[in-house]
Amino acid sequence: MVMAAFLCAIVGCVVLPIVALAAEISSGASHEQAWWGLSLPLLASMPSLEAGKAAMLLTALALIWICTMMIYWAAPGGNAWGRLPRPSSIPGPRGWPVIGCLMDMSGLAHVRLAELASACSARSLMAFSLGDTRVILTSVPDVAREILNSSAFADRPIKASARQLLFDRAIGFAPFGSHWRNLRRIAATHLFMPKRIAAHEHHRQHETTLMLNSIDDSMSLNGVVPLRMYLQRASLNNIMGSVFGRTYDFGRPCQEADKLQAMVREGFDLLGAVNWADHLSWFGGVFDLLRIKQRCDVLVADVKEFVQRIINEHKMQKSYEHKSDSDADFVDALLALDDSEKLSDADMIAVLWEMVFRGTDTTAILTEWILAEIILHPEVQVRLHAEIDSIATPAGELSERDLPKLPYLQAVIKEVLRMHPPGPLLSWARLAINDVHVAGHHVPAGTTAMVNMWAITHDSSIWAEPNVFKPERFLVGEGGQDIDIRGGDLRLAPFGAGRRVCPGRALGYATVQLWVARLLQRFSWSSHPDHPIDLSELLKLSCEMKYPLVACAMPRLCSDSQVVAGGKCLM
């Protein structure tokens, strides 16, 4: 009995206090503040004690540790909030001792957190713990605006995987400061300026035509179209053409294209994974069940080799010295910067890789959701066909200049962004760089802030019948509202808001509009009996369709090579 008690006490009072020690150190607690400091003299005296007395001592210390953890955990918001010197006034769930609400971050975290906020009557502001990480979350537009537009939340929390993959030197995750401001200035004045986006329309049109022809071929051969594959390929070529000035022929074996696709998928998996080591500092040193660190080391070596090789090719060719805006890619633009804005090769690699990574899947995911909803609502497709046909040229041409003349198409895209926001939760995280008051509550520095955009866009007090697909809600002439989705109206802000708004939003939105318009101009879409459409969600880095869309695409217009005079198809 004594031996059994001794072993249990060892686990409870030696192993767990070591865990607590790591957590205390990571949270910045001093030796005077940490409870375990009091137990060190007692532990040092253990060799001189009899086994029975040592077991009793360890048991007592284990009980002290457990009581301390329970006191932390009993605070509103759980153990991370309970460690504060003064109690927080923000309501929220306690979660589990030590780990907090980490279990709730798996699966559809945005839905689970919306349920917790409602259960705690904390939709305005909710406190919760992710291990040792203090988190606040809002599900209302006014508080979301307060957070996202506040200079106190100028930083983003960065995961260990993001840091390993160089994103701490790129626009999305770089700490607020001179380097970040220089990157934002470069993005606004050189990479994503309207003139450059317009100059590259011919490239987007060409890639769209290739995608449409591939879909036509797939339909002819197989009777169905696995749409995600073609959207991802077009998306990769679209961003690769803009960033690196190269594209791939997916109809032929291409080792570089296959490797690049694998690198992007691996990056999405690593950044989208819920890694407990990001919130429990001791956990990563003991467990790495997903092999996050090892996989990041392999991926970042591949990324550096791939991007550096392309940078070196541009330097040798010196193409950036004479290319026009319509021909220059992002590498050319960065190499041509003045000395005051010049980036090192290491920073160029980080910036360019982020552009490829963040720009590849987002447009494909959103377009897939749009097509799925259109197929499920045939009356919407009929109206879109009529609207698109009304502005196309006699030869069937459709340019990006025509897209603003398609109000119903704009409304459909907005409604899909409302019902299926690509970044419903995690992409909105901010980090408090100093103490601040939010919604009347004190929020200490170092707190992570999240906005649950999914909860906002499904709030019945904001949207009538929020679970019904109704594009007309965005048409002023039909009783709706023309909501600006560029970040000014937090009822629907899919690209973010404030200092950390997505710099590539104009390019991404232009691409999606063009794709959807031409996909509907060329084809009539319907479901296949063997592949029913399922709108179940899967939250990774973005929220995508759990079951990839497989549909039937019946040609309305033929491929470019079949178009004859008057825009008729030679069938």
N, C-alpha and C positions, 0 to 999 in steps of 0.2 A: 504493500500500500504506500509505504514511504517513497519507494522508488518510482511508482506511478505518479504520485503527487509531485515528486522532484522533476520528472520529465515534463509534465504539463506546465509546471511553473517555469522551467527553462524556456519552453516555447512562448509562454505568455509574457515573460518578463525579460528575456534576453533578445529573442528574435524580433518580437513586435516593437520593443523600445528602439532597437536599431533602425527599424523601418520608420518609426516616428522621428528618430533623430535626423534621418535624411530629409524627411518632409519638413521638419522645423528649420533645418539649415537652408533648404531650397526656398522657404517662404521668408527668409531673412530674420528669423527669431534669434535673439542673442542667447548666450549660455545662461545669463541670469534669468531670462524669461522662460527658457525651456524647462519643463517639469523634470525631464530625465536627468538634468544636471544634479538634482538632489539625491538621486539614487546611486550615483557613481561611488561615493565613499562607502555606502553599504555594500555594493557589489565587490569593492576592493577587499572588504573584510571577510568575504565568504569563505576563502580557503581555511581560515582559522575556526570556522564553525562546524558543528556536527551536521551530518546529513539531514537530520530531521529539522534542526533549526534553520539550516540553509534553505530547505524546501519551504518552510513557513515564511521566511524572509522574501523569497522569490514570489511566493503566492501573494503576499501583501503588496509587493511592488506591482505585480500584475494587476491586482485589483485597483491600485492607484492609477495605473495607465488606462485601464478600461473606463474608470470613472471620469478621467480627464477627457477621453475620447467621447464619452457620452455627453459630457457637459458641452463640448464643442458642437456635437451633433444636434443637441436639443435646440440650438438657436434657429430662428427662422432663416431658411436658405441652406441649412446644413453646416457641416464641420468647417468649411473654409471661411464662412462668415462668423462662426463661433469663435475663431481665433482672434478677431478684432478686439482692440482694447475697450471699445464701447459697442454696445449692441446696435444692430442695424434696425431701421424702421421699415425696411422693405419686406413685404410678405413673400413667402415662397415655400416650396416643399423642402423637407430635410433630406430626402433620398435615403441612402444607406450610410451607416457609419464608415468612415475612411474614404470610400469611393464616391460618395454623394450620388449624383444622378448619371453617372457614367453609363449605366446599363440602359438608360433611356435614349442615349445617343446612337444606338444601333437601330437598324431598320429605318422607319420613317420618323426621324427625330422631330421634324417640323410639326407633324401631326400630334405626336406624344407630348411635346412641350406646349402646344396649343391647348391640349386637354388639361395639363397640369395648371396652366395659367387660369383657365376657367374654374377649375376645382378650387384654386386658392384665392379666387376673386382678385387676381393680380394681372389682368390683361394690360393695364397701363404700365406697370413695372413689376417684374418678378425677380427675386433673388434665388439662385440655386448654386450648388457646388458641383464641380467636376473634379473629383479628387481634391487637390489643394488649390484649385483655380476658382476664384470668386467670379461669378457670372451674373449679369443682369440681362433681362430680356424684355422687350416690349412688343405688344401686338396691336398697337394703335398708331395711326399716322402722326399725330401731333408730337408724341414722345419720340417717335422714330426720327422726325425732323430735328428735334432738340439734340439727339445724340449725333446724328450723321453730319449736322452742320456745325457742331461744336468744335472749337480748337482744342478742347481738352481730350477729344477722342481722335486725335490726328494720326495715331499709330494703329497698326494692325497686329494682333497677336500672331506670332509665327511658330508654326509647328516645327518639330525637329526635322521632319522629312523635307519641309519647304526650305529650311536653312541649308540642309545638305545638298539640295538640288539647286542652289544658287539664287533662289528667289528673294533672299534678303538684300540682294544688290539690284533687283529689278523693280519696276514701277509698282507692282501690286503690293509687295511686302517690305520694301525698303523703309527704314525708320524715317520719321518726319525730320527733315533737316535740309541742308544745302544740296546733298547728293540727290535726294528725292525731288526737290524743287527743280533741279537741273534736268532730271529725267522727264518730269511732267512738261517742262518747257520744250524739250526736244520732241516729245510726242505730239504736242499741240501745234508746233510750228514747222515740223519737218516730216513726221511720220503719218499723222492722221489729219492733216489740214484738208479742207474740202477740195482744194484744187488738185491735190495728189489723188484723192479718192476718185474724183471725176475722171482724171487722166487715165486711171487704170480700169475704166469700165470695159474696154475692149477685151481685156484679159478675163474679167468675170463673165462676160457674155460668151466668150469662147469656151471656157470651162463648163458653163451651163449647157451649151449646145452638146458638148461631148457627153455630159451626164444624161441628157434627154435621149440621145442616140443609144446609149448603153441600156437605158431602161426599156426603150423600144425593142432592142435585140433580146433582152431577157424575157420580155412578154411574148415575143414571137417564138422563142425556143422552149420556154417553160410554162407559159400560161399564167405565171404570177411574177411579181417583182419583190425581191427582198430589199426594200427601199433603203434601209439603214446603210447597207454596204455601199450603195452608189452615192448617198449623201455624204458619207464619211470620206470617200475617195475624192469627191468634188471639193469638199471642204479643205482637205489636206492640200490639194493642188492650188486651191484659191489662195490659201495663206502662204504656201511655199512660193508661189509666184510673186506675191507682194513682198515677202520678207527676203527671200534668197534669189529670186529671179530664175527659178527652175521649177519644172513640173515633171510628172511621171506618166508614162503610158501603162495603165493598169491592165491593158489587154495583153501585155507581154511580161514575161518574167523579169523582175527588177529587184535585185538584192537590196539596193539602197532604199527603195520605197518600202519594201517589206520590213527592213530594219527600223526605218523611221516610224512606221505605223506601230511597231512593237514598242518602241521607245515612248511614244505618246501614250499608248495604253498603259504601260507600266507606270508612267508618271501619274496618270489619273488614278490608278489603283493605290499608289503610295500616298498621294495627297488626300484621297477620299477616305482612306482607312481611319477608323477611330483608334488611335494609338494611345493606350493608357499611360505610356511613358511621358506624353506631353503634359499630363496633369498629376502624375505621381512620380516624382523624380527618381525614387528608388526602384520603381518598377522596371524601367528600361535596363538598369544595371543587372537585374536578376532574371527578367523574362523578356524575350523578344520573339514571341510566338509567330509573328508575321514576317520575321527577318527584315524589318524595316531598314535598319542601318546598313546591313549587308547589301540589300537590294539597291539602296540609294547610292552606295559607293560604286557599284557596278554601273548603274545608270548614268551617274554624273561623269564618269570617265568616258562613256560612249558619247554623251552630249558634248563634252569639251572637244573631243576628237572630231566629231561631225561638224560642229559650228566653226571651230578654228580653221578647219580645212577650207571651208567656203570663204571665210574672211581672207585667208591667205591667197586664194584664187583671185578674189576681187582686188587685193593689193597688187598682185603681180600684173594683172591686166590693166590696172589703173582706170577702169571703166567709169568710176565715179567722177572723174575729172571732166568728162564730156557728155554724159548722158543727160537727156531731158527728163522732166518730171514724169512723163508718160512711160519712159523706159527704165528709169532708175528704180531699184528696189530699196528695201530698208537698209541693207548693208551699204549700198552706195551712199545713202543719205547720212548714215553715221560716220562713214569714212570721210565725207566731205565737210564735216562740222568744223567750225572755227576753233582755234586753240582754246578759247574760253569755255567751250562746251565739250571739247574732245573727251572721249571715253577711252579707258584702257581696253585692251583686248579682253581681259577677264570680265569687265563690266559689259562689254558688247555681247559677249557670249550669254551672260545672264539675261540681258534685255531681249535679245533675238530669240533665245529659247523660250522665254515667257510668251512672246508674241505667237510663236508656233503652237505652243502648248495650250494657251488660253483661247486661241482663235480657231482651233481645229474642230473640236467636237461641239461647241456651243451652237453654231449655226445649224449643224446637222440635227442635233437633238430638238431644237425648236421647230425646224421644218417638219420633222417626223410627227411631232405632236399636232401641228397644224393640219397636215394631210389626214391624220387619223380622225380629227374632229370633223373635217370637211366630209369625209366618207360617211361618217355616222349621221351627218345632217345633209341629205341630198338637196334640200331646198336651198341651202347655203351655196352648194356647188353650182346649182343652176344660175343663181343670181351672180356669182362671181364670173362664170363663163360669159354671161351677157355683158357685164361691166368691162371685162378685159377685151372682149371682141370689139367693143364700141370705140376703143382708143387705138387698137393695133392698126398698122398701115395695111394697105391692100395686099402687100406681100407677106403679111403676118409678122412684121418686125415690131419689137417692143423694146423701147429704150428706158433707161433709168429716169430720164426726164419725164416720162409718161406716168411714173409711179404715183406722184402726188395727185394725179387725176383719178385715182382709184380709191375713193373714200370707203367703200364697203370692204375692200381688201385690207385697208388699214385697220378697220374696225375688227375684222376677223382675227388679224394678227394680235391686236391688243387683247381681245377676249381670250385667246389661247395663252398669252402671257399672264393674264389674270388667273385663269384656271390652273395653269401648269407653269408657274414661275420656275425658270431653269435653276436659279440659285435661291431656293426658298428660305434658307437659314444661314448656313455656314459661311457663305461668301460675304455675308454682311458684317462679320465680326469686327469690332474695333477695340482698342485698348486705351484705357484712361491713363494719360501721362501725368496727371496731377489730380488732386482732390477736386470734386465737382458736385454740384447739386443737379439732379435730374428728376423732373416731375415732383419737386419738393422734397426729395430724399437725398441724403448725403451718400455719395459714392466715392470710396477711397481710390487713390492712384493704384494702378496695377490691376484694376478690375476689367474683365472682358465684357464688352457690351454686344448684344446680338439683337437683330430686328427679325421678327418672324413675318416675312412678307407673305408667306402662304396664309397665315392666320388673318392678316389684314385683307387680303384679296378674297377671303371666304367669310368675311364678317357680314352677317345679315343686317347689321345696323348701318353699314356703309353701302352695300350692294343689295339690290332687290333680287331675290331668288339666286343667291350666290352659286348654287350648285347646278344651275341651268345654263347651258351654252347659248348666249344671247348676244351676238355682235351688235345688234341695234342699240344696245345701251351706250355705245360710243358714237352714235349718229345724232347730231343736234336736230336735224330735220325730222327725226322719228322719236323725239322725246328724250334722247340720250344726252351725254356730255362729251365734249371733245377734250379728253384728258391728255395732258402733255406727259409723256412717259420718259422724258430725258432727265428726270430727277427733281423737278420742281414741285410735283404733286406726289406726296408719299402714299396716296391711296394705291398707286400703281407706279412703281419705279424699278423696273427689272434690271436696270443698268447701275443702280446705286444712286447716291446723292452726296453732295458735299465735296470735300477735298479728294476723297478716294473714289469718286465716280469713275466708271470704266472709260478709259481714254479711247478705246476702239469701238465705242457704241455706234457711231455713225456708220463705220464700215460694216460692222456686223449686221445692223438693221437694214442697210441698203442691199446687202447680199441676200438676206432672207426674203425681202420683198421681191427681188428679181427672181429668185428661185421659185417662189410660190406662184407668182404671176405666170411664168413660162411653163411650169409644170401643169398648171390648169389650162393654159392656152393650148398646149400640145395634146393633153390627154383628158379623158373622162375617167374618174377614179371610182372604184367600187371594191367592196370586200370580196373575198373568196370563201366559199362554203367550208373549205378545209382549214381556213385560217381566220377565224373570227377575231375581230378587233377587241383587245382587252386594254383598258386605260389604267390598269394597275401601275403604280409608280415604283421606281427603284432609285433610292437616294445614294449616289456616290459623291463625286465632287459636284456634279450637277444632278438634277432630278430628271431621269429619263424614263422612257417606257420600259416596264419590266419585261414585256414580251415584244420583241422587235416587230415593226409593222411589215406585214406581207400583204400585198394588195394586187388588184388587177388594174392595168392602165390601158385603156382603149384609145387608140390614136384619134385625135381630132384634126391635127395638122401633121403632115409627113415631115421626114427629116429634111435638112437643108438641101441635100442633093436631089430630092424629089420634087422640090417646089418649082412650078412652071409659071408662065405668065398669068397674072390675075390672082396669084396666091393659091391656085388650085393644086391639089395633090395628084401626082401621076401614080395611081395605084395599080 
